[in-house]
Amino acid sequence: MNNYEKKAVQELRVWQRKMSKKPSFASRISKGLQNKVNTLIPEKAQKVITEAIKNMVKGVLSGSKFITRKPLANTCLEERERLVKEKIDFYKKAAAVSGAGTGAGGLLVGLADFPILLSLKIKFLFDTASLYGFDVRNYKERLYILYVFQLAFSSQENRVEVYKQVLDWDNYIKQLPLNVDSFDWRTFQQEYRDYIDLAKMLQFIPGIGAVVGAYANYQLIDKLGETAINAYRLRLFNVK
């Protein structure tokens, strides 16, 4: 290993400890509060968010909308991650613009940000997978993208379970059905909603919605970027 790879391994180990950490008492309390908060979100907003997530998940599994460039081959880890970090910066800025623009419009316009942000996140993950050398035309690689997504946007309790699955991905994938409708998108969308609702709910408030929307979207992409980098490092170093 060169110096960059050694540093990457150290960062990966720190991330792995965070992923495998059991839910704290505070985390369990927070989850309970989140369930309470969900009851305060307007029913119309609930339906739009749920339907957007459902359709996007099915779109990812079919892969027709997000097929991107061919996998990057014969490239060192440092160069791959330089390109990935460029993508992170690009998508953070795009997400911030979306959050600011829709947040300034109040509830009805603000609702439009959920499918836009979700699309940006998924497209970022497709780009990232290709930059790490994985072929997203492969259905199993598109499934992995959904598990990376869950690692970033789930409660700690669910995150621990998902982490166990990706840790042994080559064996775990053999147990998964190839039927799109068999994917547990209900758990996926509920965990995602619970994770982002608290941050995004303030986006609907006139006067501060634009600032909150831009900041929340920027941070959410940043979180996804860190997760994706380490999730694909996990695959690469396991192969080695």
HELIX and SHEET records of a PDB file:
HELIX    1   1 ASN A    3  SER A   20  1                                  18    
HELIX    2   2 PHE A   25  ASN A   38  1                                  14    
HELIX    3   3 GLU A   43  SER A   62  1                                  20    
HELIX    4   4 LEU A   77  GLY A  103  1                                  27    
HELIX    5   5 GLY A  106  GLY A  110  1                                   5    
HELIX    6   6 ASP A  113  LEU A  131  1                                  19    
HELIX    7   7 TYR A  139  ALA A  152  1                                  14    
HELIX    8   8 GLN A  156  LEU A  167  1                                  12    
HELIX    9   9 TRP A  169  TYR A  172  1                                   4    
HELIX   10  10 ILE A  173  GLN A  175  5                                   3    
HELIX   11  11 VAL A  180  SER A  182  5                                   3    
HELIX   12  12 TRP A  185  MET A  201  1                                  17    
HELIX   13  13 LEU A  202  PHE A  204  5                                   3    
HELIX   14  14 GLY A  209  VAL A  239  1                                  31    
END                                                                             
